């Protein structure tokens, strides 16, 4: 995923989580907030109770790859914060992809 599509500032994370809307399923929670005239940016976070650092990093790499492979999600002008839940550990890449794509398609 290119740097222009990544949220890294903690103030943006806080703002989106506090004032934005959310969609969720058993595997992910996505907080999103509409913004003006720039492509959608994504922030990915995994709680420490999901696992050790190498497991959390592996999940984040998978989610970034899913987002990178779905170019249509960049056109909607949102800030999205994706929180990965513990149940993602049991899923393979295809199941992760379908679960995340379902939620990203719900964002309008």
Buried (B, 14 or more C-beta within 10 A) or exposed (E): BEEEBEBEEEEBBEBBBEEBEBBEBEBBBBBBBEBEEEBBBBBBBBEEEBBEEEEBEEBBEBBBBBBBEBEEBBEBEBBBBBBBBEEBEEBEEEEBBEBBBEBBEEBE
